[in-house]
Amino acid sequence: MSYINFDKNQLINLEYSLSKEMLRTSRSGAYACTTIINCNTRKYHGLLVAPQPNIDNELHVLLSAFDETIIQRDTAFNLGIHKFPGGFYKPGGHKYIRDFDSEPIPTLIYRVGGVVLKKESLFTFNTSRLMIRYTLMDAHSDTYLQFRPFMAFRGRHSLSKANTYVNKKFHPAKNGIQLQLYDSYTPVFLQFSKNPEYVHVPDWYYNIEYFREQERGYDYQEDLYVPGYFEIPIKKGESIVFTASLDEVNPASLKNMFYREKNKRIPRDSFEHCLENSAEQFIIQEKDKAEVVAGYPRFGIRGRDTFIALPGLTLSLDRPAIFHKVVKTMVKAMKGPLFPNVGGVLKEKFDSADAPLWYIRSLQQLAEYTGDAAKVWKDYKKPIQTVLNGYLEGTDFDIKVQEDGLVWAGIQGKAVTWMDAYAEGQPVTPRTGMTVEINALWYNALKFALEAAEKAGDKTFVNQWKEQAETFPERFMNTFWNQEKGYLADFVDHQESHWEIRPNMVIATSLPYTPIDEGKRRAILHVVHDHLVTPRGLRTLSPRNRNYKGEYKGNQNQRHRAYHQGTAWPWMLTHFAQGYLKINGEQGLPLIKELYHGFEDEMINHGIGTISEVYSGNPPHESGGNISQAWNVAGLLRIRDLIEQYEK
């Protein structure tokens, strides 16, 4: 039995199997995502979800589903499954599944009477191409396979509805067809390694339901267009490869292409390999450009997430070239000292007060990796100075260094820290003022820049900024520390200090340069451990606070109100681990190892082989949000590095 495997009893139990989702991506930004039994439960699910440069360059669901039917002795057995109104799942093909195996690629085994069919699926490495290989493992009479493509052709955040202006025409392609449902869309090619018979009978399938969207309070019913069906005879022992892509391919090459792509995969035969495999899926590349997808299947490019995740996704896997490529791509997108917090041509936003400081922190981690801070300064001096000068002079959203040397960030009605959830148009945790993590990051950025500049012999920079750094620790402690409470204020505004116990102060204990002495860091870590540490991350608010929300569930407003009011985030554990091990050394390893290895259970939950976006603060800490989140996967890889470092 492989590392990730599900048996018949688990697969036919819909309550169990529909909670397990698979993700496969390409480095071009496209992906395939569905449940382990191929029943879509979200509008973000689809077998070919790809960017559309002629529309908005955002991701669009093109091929939603692909139903197979086994025909033997004039009897049809449909292997597909969709949810319809009234709680009906049709055609109910999941009842024929006997086994699911993830090694080396997702594989389903179907048994219908004497017929045993193996289905293996993958997404090509560099192009927007889904590939499925069907192998008839056993049969005792003539067997045919019939295939129906369910087409959507819509943005991933929307739903398709039946209409009269869909283009019902098709064009022949080699061993298949070409479809373009609407103008401006890239045509989709559906092809087989063996020439099929295609019957064109266009029709709509109405009111297919996605219950995850219903839970979230969104529209959850979709109409999908089925142009017709393909039919192919298949013999025992024979394999047929299907592909859905944005370009036509020579069918004679499909079997070899599938074999080559399969051999490129990192095996998911251990916890560590699953993390490494998952880490690869967040990096998208195009010529001299590289970016980090914040989370699948809902998120795009985000500056803050990019810089927090980047060291774990690249340096932890010994891939510094990709690190440089991503950083240079992001630098080109800068607006003054700020980075785009939400990427995309049509919705770029520069509203993250901490992303530029995480950028400098990532460069610091590069210097730690290479041991050459002087070269980092030489390569990135200009953008580092742009960030520091921008904060000193002041920039958008009142982000600025005040006369006392502390950083203020935010304006009324706008959330500019990582706790940026909104409910009913208002920030849930605005934190406008001097926030603890931004000021800790600012001090660390100053000190690292001074270190790198000094090693590079840049005396002018050192003389300009040295005093700013020297006077900072005393001002920081006078503003944020409370000796009686034994921890740091979360943020301070013009009226008061806010003493909610949140995880942000742990960042001040984890950074290489911190304004806090060892005794106070120990006290902070004790409070964080006592109030916030869970097996799935740090809670965003102490359970003893009256505003604590221990369950991440409900409609959009309910989830957003819980997002940073108790929900646990795995990436924050990285900073707890760094701070804890700096204080406790080898004696701290048992706890950190326990937290790290505890995530192995998640390899068969929610997103198979990866780490979810968030977890409920209350036990059993159920997963929520995206099925795969970049900074969480990266954070665990960084914790793995820390464990190895302290063991040595």
Number of C-alpha atoms within 10 A of each C-alpha: 7 13 16 19 15 18 12 16 14 16 22 19 12 16 10 12 21 19 16 20 24 21 26 22 29 24 21 19 24 27 29 26 24 25 21 25 23 25 25 26 23 20 27 24 27 30 29 32 31 29 22 19 12 11 14 13 13 20 24 25 29 30 26 24 25 18 18 20 18 22 20 19 9 10 9 13 19 21 23 22 22 20 20 18 11 7 9 12 18 16 15 17 23 24 19 21 23 19 18 24 19 22 17 17 18 19 21 21 20 24 17 19 11 11 18 19 22 19 18 21 23 25 28 25 18 15 18 23 26 26 23 19 21 20 20 21 17 16 19 11 12 13 18 17 21 20 21 17 20 23 26 26 25 21 21 22 13 15 18 20 16 16 10 6 8 13 13 17 12 13 11 13 16 19 20 23 17 21 22 20 23 14 11 11 19 21 19 22 24 25 27 27 21 19 16 19 14 18 11 14 10 12 14 15 14 16 18 19 25 23 20 15 18 16 14 16 14 15 15 20 21 20 19 24 25 20 22 15 18 21 19 17 17 18 16 17 11 12 18 20 23 22 25 26 25 21 14 18 19 12 20 13 11 21 17 11 14 22 11 12 14 19 11 11 15 16 17 22 15 15 19 16 14 22 22 24 18 26 27 18 23 29 25 20 18 11 5 9 15 20 27 27 24 26 23 24 25 18 14 19 21 25 30 24 22 27 25 22 28 31 27 29 32 23 21 20 16 13 13 18 10 19 23 17 15 23 20 17 14 22 18 11 14 17 14 15 23 26 27 23 23 20 19 15 10 9 10 15 17 22 22 26 29 23 27 29 29 23 25 24 23 21 26 25 18 21 18 12 15 13 12 15 24 20 16 19 25 13 12 16 16 10 20 22 14 17 20 22 16 19 26 17 11 18 18 19 19 16 25 23 22 14 8 11 19 25 26 24 29 23 16 11 13 21 24 25 22 17 17 19 22 20 14 10 10 14 19 22 20 19 23 22 21 27 24 25 21 26 25 28 23 28 27 24 27 22 21 21 27 22 18 22 22 18 15 16 12 16 12 10 15 18 12 10 15 13 10 16 17 13 12 19 19 11 13 22 15 9 17 22 18 15 10 6 12 16 23 28 24 21 24 19 14 8 7 10 18 15 15 16 22 22 31 25 26 30 21 27 29 21 19 16 17 19 21 18 11 14 9 17 25 20 16 25 24 15 20 23 16 11 20 24 24 22 19 29 27 30 33 28 28 26 18 10 13 9 14 19 25 23 24 27 22 14 14 17 18 16 22 21 23 26 31 23 27 27 31 34 25 29 25 23 29 27 24 26 26 22 24 25 20 19 18 11 13 14 12 16 19 11 12 22 15 11 21 23 14 12 17 18 10 17 21 18 20 24 27 23 31 28 30 28 24 26 29 25 33 17 12 12 19 18 24 19 19 19 25 31 29 31 32 30 26 29 25 25 26 24 24 19 15 19 21 11 10 14 10 7
